[in-house]
Amino acid sequence: TDDAVEEEEEEKDAEEQEAEAEEYAETYGANGRGCQSNYATFLLDAGQYMSLMTDYEDTQFEMYCNYCEHYMQSQYQKWVQNGGGRHLEFEEFKNDEEVQRMLGGDM
């Protein structure tokens, strides 16, 4: 019957599409086209890796501490140059332009 013929044609089309897809499919991984040249294998002992990462983290931490120490020292110097222990009265605080800006208007 017509239904059986249509089913056979659909199956044949599906098989042809699958075969075509396999023929043109990219192969990835070690057997793929991308791994045939310009690649390298890196193998690193876990102990070496951990040692390298520890050194890296220590260096980063030291750099961070040096930056913070320098920054805080410069801020301290600014504070000293501006009078150090300046204490504002409430009226001075209330009328300060920066305070007004931060708090969003009149108090």
Backbone bond lengths (Angstrom), bond angles and torsions (degrees), N, CA, C in turn:
res aa  C-N    CA-C-N  psi(-1)  N-CA   C-N-CA  omega(-1)  CA-C   N-CA-C  phi
1 T - - - 1.458 - - 1.527 109.97 -
2 D 1.327 112.70 171.65 1.463 118.89 -178.22 1.524 111.55 -64.25
3 D 1.316 117.77 -36.96 1.468 121.33 -179.65 1.523 110.47 -62.86
4 A 1.313 117.21 -42.78 1.463 121.04 -179.45 1.523 110.18 -65.00
5 V 1.316 117.12 -40.17 1.465 121.46 179.56 1.531 109.59 -65.15
6 E 1.317 116.51 -43.34 1.464 121.07 179.37 1.528 110.75 -62.68
7 E 1.338 115.45 -41.65 1.469 119.99 178.94 1.517 110.85 -62.33
8 E 1.333 116.61 -43.62 1.471 120.70 178.88 1.521 110.85 -62.30
9 E 1.333 116.54 -41.25 1.465 120.30 179.05 1.525 110.88 -65.10
10 E 1.325 117.15 -41.71 1.462 121.21 179.10 1.525 110.54 -63.31
11 E 1.340 116.38 -42.95 1.461 120.32 178.42 1.525 110.28 -63.32
12 K 1.337 115.91 -42.86 1.460 120.68 179.63 1.527 110.23 -62.88
13 D 1.345 116.99 -43.94 1.457 121.01 177.98 1.527 110.61 -61.72
14 A 1.313 116.74 -42.82 1.457 120.73 179.95 1.528 110.40 -63.43
15 E 1.327 117.37 -42.68 1.461 121.52 178.47 1.528 111.03 -63.98
16 E 1.323 116.53 -41.51 1.460 120.68 178.84 1.532 111.00 -64.27
17 Q 1.326 116.34 -41.76 1.464 120.36 178.89 1.529 110.57 -64.25
18 E 1.320 116.26 -41.27 1.464 120.70 179.19 1.525 110.98 -64.50
19 A 1.322 116.60 -43.50 1.466 120.88 178.85 1.529 110.36 -64.22
20 E 1.305 116.50 -41.05 1.470 120.58 178.72 1.529 110.52 -65.08
21 A 1.316 116.91 -41.34 1.465 120.91 178.99 1.521 110.59 -62.58
22 E 1.320 117.32 -42.05 1.467 121.37 178.39 1.524 110.83 -64.79
23 E 1.326 116.64 -38.35 1.455 121.18 -178.09 1.525 111.06 -64.72
24 Y 1.323 117.44 -39.87 1.459 121.52 -176.23 1.523 113.46 -100.02
25 A 1.298 116.80 3.41 1.468 120.13 -176.98 1.519 111.25 -68.32
26 E 1.336 115.81 143.17 1.458 121.76 175.04 1.522 108.18 -79.99
27 T 1.297 115.43 140.95 1.448 120.47 174.44 1.514 107.21 -105.32
28 Y 1.306 116.47 126.95 1.453 121.36 -178.80 1.517 109.28 -108.70
29 G 1.316 116.13 171.44 1.456 120.93 178.43 1.508 111.47 88.40
30 A 1.325 116.31 -159.79 1.460 121.73 -174.86 1.519 112.26 -62.53
31 N 1.328 118.13 -27.92 1.461 121.02 -179.52 1.522 112.48 -94.17
32 G 1.294 117.28 0.03 1.453 120.81 -175.52 1.509 113.64 -82.33
33 R 1.300 114.44 168.53 1.450 121.95 -178.73 1.529 110.84 -62.97
34 G 1.326 117.90 -37.39 1.451 121.69 -176.94 1.513 114.17 -68.92
35 C 1.301 118.41 -18.19 1.465 120.92 -176.62 1.522 113.26 -102.55
36 Q 1.312 117.98 14.32 1.449 119.91 -177.42 1.523 113.17 -87.45
37 S 1.339 117.44 -16.39 1.465 119.99 179.21 1.519 109.60 -157.11
38 N 1.335 114.91 164.36 1.461 122.08 176.63 1.525 113.25 56.52
39 Y 1.280 116.91 45.97 1.458 120.26 176.13 1.520 108.15 -138.92
40 A 1.304 114.72 163.57 1.463 120.07 178.24 1.516 108.87 -143.62
41 T 1.293 115.09 156.68 1.453 120.83 176.15 1.516 107.41 -109.04
42 F 1.319 115.92 128.57 1.451 120.89 179.52 1.516 107.94 -114.54
43 L 1.291 115.32 127.09 1.448 120.20 178.28 1.519 106.42 -127.86
44 L 1.305 116.05 125.24 1.451 121.08 -176.65 1.519 107.86 -131.09
45 D 1.294 115.28 131.15 1.449 121.37 177.96 1.528 109.18 -60.24
46 A 1.311 117.70 140.29 1.468 121.49 -178.11 1.524 111.21 -58.98
47 G 1.319 117.42 -37.86 1.465 120.89 178.26 1.513 111.82 -64.04
48 Q 1.333 116.34 -41.93 1.470 120.45 177.22 1.536 110.41 -64.05
49 Y 1.320 115.14 -43.61 1.464 119.84 179.12 1.517 110.84 -59.41
50 M 1.321 116.63 -47.72 1.466 120.51 -179.43 1.529 110.50 -62.72
51 S 1.320 117.11 -39.68 1.457 121.04 178.76 1.528 110.62 -63.56
52 L 1.337 116.50 -45.01 1.457 120.43 178.54 1.530 111.98 -62.70
53 M 1.317 115.89 -42.91 1.462 119.45 179.85 1.520 111.53 -66.96
54 T 1.336 117.46 -36.88 1.460 121.06 177.86 1.522 109.94 -64.63
55 D 1.324 116.74 -43.91 1.463 120.42 177.80 1.537 110.54 -61.67
56 Y 1.321 115.74 -42.50 1.463 120.26 179.50 1.530 110.40 -61.84
57 E 1.322 117.15 -48.08 1.468 121.16 -179.57 1.522 110.80 -62.28
58 D 1.336 117.10 -41.16 1.469 120.48 178.22 1.524 110.61 -61.73
59 T 1.323 116.81 -43.17 1.463 121.08 179.55 1.521 110.42 -63.85
60 Q 1.329 116.94 -45.55 1.462 120.51 179.01 1.526 111.01 -60.85
61 F 1.325 116.43 -43.37 1.463 121.05 -179.52 1.526 109.95 -63.26
62 E 1.329 117.16 -43.37 1.464 121.39 179.66 1.538 110.30 -63.21
63 M 1.321 116.72 -42.91 1.463 119.98 178.09 1.524 111.01 -62.05
64 Y 1.321 116.63 -41.80 1.459 121.76 178.47 1.523 110.23 -62.49
65 C 1.327 117.62 -45.78 1.466 121.65 179.87 1.518 111.11 -63.70
66 N 1.328 117.15 -41.15 1.469 120.01 178.37 1.521 110.85 -62.99
67 Y 1.319 116.45 -42.36 1.464 120.23 178.45 1.523 110.25 -61.11
68 C 1.323 116.79 -49.04 1.466 120.56 -178.13 1.526 110.94 -63.46
69 E 1.313 116.50 -41.97 1.464 120.26 -179.94 1.535 109.98 -61.50
70 H 1.317 116.40 -45.56 1.462 120.49 179.21 1.534 110.48 -62.86
71 Y 1.315 116.94 -45.51 1.459 121.66 -179.06 1.524 110.94 -61.93
72 M 1.312 116.74 -48.10 1.471 120.10 -178.97 1.521 111.16 -65.09
73 Q 1.328 117.47 -35.56 1.465 120.21 176.90 1.530 110.33 -64.13
74 S 1.335 117.14 -42.67 1.466 119.92 179.31 1.529 110.65 -65.67
75 Q 1.331 117.25 -38.43 1.465 119.91 177.79 1.529 111.28 -66.32
76 Y 1.309 116.21 -38.69 1.463 120.85 177.39 1.533 110.03 -62.90
77 Q 1.346 116.22 -42.89 1.466 120.05 179.02 1.530 110.62 -62.01
78 K 1.310 118.23 -41.23 1.465 121.31 176.57 1.527 110.49 -61.31
79 W 1.318 115.41 -42.82 1.461 120.19 -179.36 1.521 110.31 -62.03
80 V 1.337 117.46 -44.28 1.461 122.22 179.52 1.520 110.11 -63.53
81 Q 1.345 116.64 -43.45 1.467 120.33 -179.25 1.520 112.25 -65.34
82 N 1.315 116.50 -27.33 1.469 120.39 -179.29 1.524 113.00 -92.55
83 G 1.298 118.12 17.31 1.457 120.21 173.99 1.510 114.31 105.12
84 G 1.271 118.78 -4.15 1.460 121.18 174.89 1.502 114.36 64.33
85 G 1.308 116.17 -96.61 1.467 120.64 -171.17 1.502 114.43 -87.19
86 R 1.313 118.46 45.24 1.464 122.06 178.92 1.522 109.69 -68.21
87 H 1.330 115.02 129.51 1.471 119.64 178.02 1.517 108.44 -120.23
88 L 1.296 117.01 121.89 1.455 121.53 179.55 1.515 110.27 -85.40
89 E 1.291 115.41 139.41 1.460 120.34 169.24 1.526 106.79 -76.10
90 F 1.299 117.06 161.88 1.456 120.47 -177.05 1.520 111.44 -58.33
91 E 1.321 118.03 -40.45 1.464 120.95 -179.29 1.525 111.02 -63.94
92 E 1.335 117.01 -40.55 1.465 120.08 177.63 1.530 109.86 -64.69
93 F 1.321 115.73 -42.24 1.459 121.53 179.59 1.520 109.87 -62.15
94 K 1.314 114.69 -47.83 1.460 121.10 -176.34 1.529 111.70 -62.13
95 N 1.309 118.10 -34.03 1.459 122.20 -176.38 1.528 113.38 -94.15
96 D 1.308 117.59 -1.51 1.464 120.69 -179.72 1.532 109.50 -67.91
97 E 1.356 116.68 131.39 1.474 120.97 -176.85 1.529 112.51 -61.66
98 E 1.324 117.48 -40.24 1.469 120.37 -178.76 1.531 110.93 -65.82
99 V 1.324 115.50 -40.42 1.470 119.72 177.75 1.514 109.16 -63.48
100 Q 1.336 117.25 -44.19 1.454 120.84 178.39 1.537 110.84 -57.27
101 R 1.335 115.10 -44.41 1.469 119.85 -178.74 1.531 110.62 -64.01
102 M 1.356 116.27 -43.99 1.466 119.58 -177.38 1.517 112.24 -68.26
103 L 1.310 116.86 -35.47 1.463 120.42 -176.04 1.522 112.50 -91.59
104 G 1.298 117.20 -7.65 1.464 119.66 172.61 1.499 114.87 87.80
105 G 1.308 119.46 26.06 1.452 119.36 174.24 1.511 113.28 133.62
106 D 1.329 114.97 -161.36 1.471 121.15 -177.19 1.514 111.74 -65.91
107 M 1.324 114.06 150.65 1.471 119.67 178.01 1.516 109.68 -106.69
